Structure formats: structure tokens, C-alpha cells
Amino acid sequence: MSLKKVTTKILIEMKKRGEKIAMLTAYDFLIAKLLDEAGIDVILVGDSLGNVFQEHETTLPVTVDDMIYHAKAVCRAVKRAMVVVDMPFLSYQVSLEEAIKNCGRVLKETCAEGVKLEGGSEIIDVVYKLTSIGIPVMGHLGLTPQSIHKFGGYDVRGVDEKEAEKILNDAKELESAGAFSIVLEKIPSGLAKKITETISIPTIGIGAGPFCDGQVLVVYDMLGLFEEFKPKFVRRYAELSKIIRNAFENYISDVKSGKFPSESESY
């Protein structure tokens, strides 16, 4: 693993030379440490913690304080990867002043290196202002979970020509506003390919096919820890929930039967 710190500049250089970007989420010190040691390029402290950590049905209840708490733990573990923090619902949409205050607070209090905002033309002024004052912004287009009630479900976005054109134009606007990368969630792979070839900043796909410059998954999904549902785009690299549950059951059994602790485990 290269020890060179991953930065916005490094990510753009990776796109230019065709090197894929690997990104996963983390919400705590231990997972972040393991990810960093494994060589992950970007760690996203996602507002998906509202689903997989807090057991909310959506990401909407997540607060700025929640994100800062988890991001602090993640950043303490990381030496190489770039850490990006999701800005939660209504932390950047109310006003330009609120957006600057909240995004600035996240960077100041966590030592993260970037923030992620959902939306396109609707938030372009915010993205432009943030990047102009030195706050790196990762965009997020397609299925944007903070707008789930607007969409009415988790269907693929950009299927019809009009919406596909808007997503493409939004990607161009985000690039012009200074975003260093864009997450493309749950859109047709052909549209993701077109966007990736059109803009000069990296695209990170989640359910957007193989043509993006990188990929991201929720770490609990790909480890098989979150069992409530499994989206089509999630590849499970382990089934840790079964292993962990079995370990818990064995521990309980050993305690109940008096097998734990043994003489060698006692002082």
C-alpha cells in the first residue's frame, strides 16, 4: 500500500491515468482503521449511518452533531485515505450562511478533508461558494436519499430522457462550480458512462454500472452485517452477521455451562 496521502488532486490524477477509485463508508474508529490499512482510497462517513447504525427508515433524522461525532472517530484512525463527510438533510439547503457554517464546522471539528452534498442545479450557488472559500465538495446525483419522499421510492433515476439530461447537466454544473468528484447513485450504466466521459472530475458509482471512475458501497452491506435488505448492486464479500451471531451464541453457551473462563483464563 502506498503511504502517500490521498487528496482531491490525487483523485483527479487517478481519473486521468485510468486508475479506479475504491471508496467505502465507515462510522467508527475500528472499521476506519481496517479500511485505511487495507488501502482504501476514500472513506465516506455517510449519513447512511441513520439506516445502518441508528435504525431509521431514512437518512432524514441524521443531524450535523451525529456526523461530527462519527467523523471524529473515523478521522482519528486514518493516515492515508481521504475522509469525506456527508452533510445531512437541511444542513446546507436553508441558506448560504448555514451551509458555510455547518460545512466549515464539520471540517474544523473532525479534520475531514471534504464534504458531500446531494443535488445539482438547486445547490450550485452553495457548491460554488464552499469551493471558493476552500471547502472541498463531492457532489451526489441520481437517487439522492435525502429526497426519498420526493421520489416516492428507491427506483432507478435517469431512465427517461428528460431526467437523464438533467442529471448530465447537473454533473457539468457541479464540475464548473468546483466539485472535485461526483457520486452517481442508481442510474443506468449508459448514462453513468456518458457523464464519466463528459466531465474531468471523477465519478463514483453506487448502482451505476462499471464505467464510473470508482465505486462505493455501504461497508455494512458488503460485509453482510446489514441483513434487512440487499440491493441488486451490492456484492457481499463476507457474511459476517452469521459469524458474529455464532460467536455470541458460543460465548453465551460457554458462560452458561461454566466453560468460560477456564483456569488458563483466570488469575
N, C-alpha and C positions, 0 to 999 in steps of 0.2 A: 504493500500500500504506500502510495506517495504521501509524504508528510506535508506537502505544500497545501496551505490553507485555500479552501475553495471560496472564491469571491464572485461577484457579478461579472467581472472581467473574464475570469476563468471559464464560467459557464458559456459566455458568448464565444470564446475561443474554442470550446468543445464543440459547439454547433458548427463552426466554420470548418473544423477538421473532421467532422462526421462522427465524433465520439459521443455515444449515447450517455445521457444523464440519468443516474439512478437516484430516486427520491422515495422516502418512506416517512410516515408520521411517527412521532414519539410524544409522550406526555409525561415521562418521568426520567429520573437520572439513570436507572439501570438499563432500560431499553436504549436510551440515547447513547450510553457508553458502549454498549454492544454494537450498535449500528455504526458508530464512529470507528470503532476498532476493526469492523468488517470492511470498511472502505466506502461507505455510502457517501454520495456527493452532496446531497441536500437533505436536511431533516426539517420536516414541516410540523410545527406544533399546531395541529389542526383544531378547528372548532368542532371537528368530529368527536372530540372528547365529550361533547354533550350527549352523543349517542352511545359511544362505547365505554366511557368512563363514568358518566353521570346517569345513564339510562333514560335520557329524554327521548321523545319520539322524533324531535327535530333538533337542529343546532341553534334555534332561535333563543332559548333561555340562557345561553352562554354569555358571560359578562367579560369586560376588559380585565377585571381583577382575576377571574378564572384563568384567562390566557396568560397573564403575567405570572401567576403562581406556578403554572406548569412550565412555562418557558424558562423561568429562573432555574428550575431543576434540570431541565434539558441542557441549557447553556453551560451549567457547571460541569457537565460530563463531556462536552465536545471540545476537541482540539483541532480537527481538520475540516469537518463538514461545514457547509453554510447552514445557518439556522434561520428559518423564515417562520413568522408567526401570523396565523390567521387573525384578521381583525373581525370581531364578532358583529352581529346584526345591530344596527343603529349606532355603531361607534364611529362611523365615518360618513353616514348619509345625511345626518341632521344639518350640519353646516361645515363650512371650510375650517372654521376655527376649532370646532370639536374634533374634526378629523386630524388636524395638525397636533392638537393637544394629546389625543389618545394614541396616535401612531408614535409620536415623539416619546410619550411616556413608556410605551412598550419597549422601544429601543434603549432608552435611558436605564430602565429598571431591570432589564433582562440580559442585556449585552447581545441580543439577537442582531442579525445583520440585514434583515429585511422584513417587510410586512406583505401580506397577501390580501387583496381586496376583490370582491366579487362585483362583476358588472362591466359594462362597456361605455357607450357614449354618455350614459346617465351620470357617470362619476369621473369623466375625463378631466374636468377642472380640478378635482381633488387630486388625481394622479399627477397632473402637471405641477401643481403647487408642491406636493410632497417631494417629488423628484427634484424640483428646482431648489429646494432647501436642504437636499442631501439625504432624504429618506428613501432607500431603495424599495421599489414596489413591484411585486409579482401580481399579474392580473389573473382573472379566472372567468372563463366564458363557457357557454353551453348550458349544461344543467348546473345551476347555481343554487345550492341547497338552502341558502337564506331566503330564496324566492319561491320555496316549495309550495306555499299556499297560493301564490300567483299561478304557478304552472298546474297545480291540482294533482300532481303525481310525479313519479320519477321516470317518466317516459324519455326516450331519446330526443334530444333537441337538434334543431337544424335539419330536419328531414325535408320540410317544404322549402321551396326555393327562396321565398321572402325571408324566412328566419335564417337560412344559411347565409344569405347575402349580408344580413345584419351582423351575424357573428364574424364574418370575414372583415367587414368594415370596422367593427369594434376592435378587432385584433390590430388592424392598421392604425387606428386612433390611439390605442394603448401604447403601441410602439412609438408613435410620434410624441406622445405625452411623456415618454421617458421610462416606461416599464422595462425591466431587464429580462422578463420572462412571462409566459402566459400558460396557465393550466387550462387544458381543454377537456371538459368532462362530458362524457356520454353523448358524443356527436358521431355521425357517420365517419368512417375512416377516410373516405374520399375527401370530405370537407376538411378534416384534420390535415391531410396531406397537402391540400391546396393552401391552407393557412401557413403551414410549416415552410412551404416553398416560397411563399409570398413575403414573409417578414424576416428580418435579420436577427431577431432575438429568439431564444429557444422556446419551443413549445413542450409542455409536459403533459402527457396524456393519462387519463384515467377513464377507461372505457371508450377510448377514441382511436383504437387501432394501432398498428405497428409503425406508422410513418412519422410520428412525433419525434422530436429530438431527445425526449426522455420519457420516463414513466413514473407514476406514483401510485401507491396503494396505501390503504389504512393498515398499519402494522398488525393490529389485532385480527384483521380479516385474513391476511396472507399467512399468519401463524396458526390459523384455525382456533383462535381463542374466542372470537365472537361468533356464536352459533345461531343467532336469531334469524339471519338470512344470509344467502351467499349470492351476490350479483353475478351475472354472466361473466363480467370482465375480471373477476377475482380468481387468481390461481393460488391455491393453498399449497404452500411449501412445507407445511407441517400440520399436524393435528394435535396441538399442544393441550387443548382442553381435555382430551381423553387421557393424556399422560399425567397432567396435573391432577385431574379428578381421581385417577387411580392411586397417585401418591398420597393424596389426602385420605382416601379410604384405607390404604395400608397403614398410615400413621394412626388413624383412629382405632383400627383393629389392634395394632401393637400396644397402644396405650390401654385399651380396654382389657386386653389379655395379660398385661403386665410384662410383655416382651420388651417394651421401651420405657425407661432406659435400661440398658444392660449393665453388668458390672464394669465393663471397659468404658462405658459412657458416664460413669459416676466417679465422684471424687472421694 
